């Protein structure tokens, strides 16, 4: 299948979940959790392995429809590769509770403006 420009999937946002796992928000409305450790272990070589250290890994950026590491996009992967990766888990979003003063345990919490949003990953 040939994709046209209007069908191209991009990454709109991303959140670090822990243990080299990032929640990716795609332009087609899908959300996927992706464990980057196997990808980094396989593809990063030489100086680029510094991004496999947790403190450096957490410093990813989302821009121009993709996720990357380094000031000059030193580590970047094709969006199609990330979207269809076997380590990517589709997230079924279910908002459990929204409250600016929420005390939450054992859930993933994202802070946006003045509200906490809790997502349950099923």
Secondary structure, DSSP 8 states (H G I E B T S, - for coil): ----GGG---EEEEEEEETTEEEEEETTS-EEEEE-HHHHHHH--GGGGGGGSHHHHTT-EEETTEEEETTTT-EE--HHHHHT-TTEEE----EEEE-TT----SSEEEEETTEEEEE---
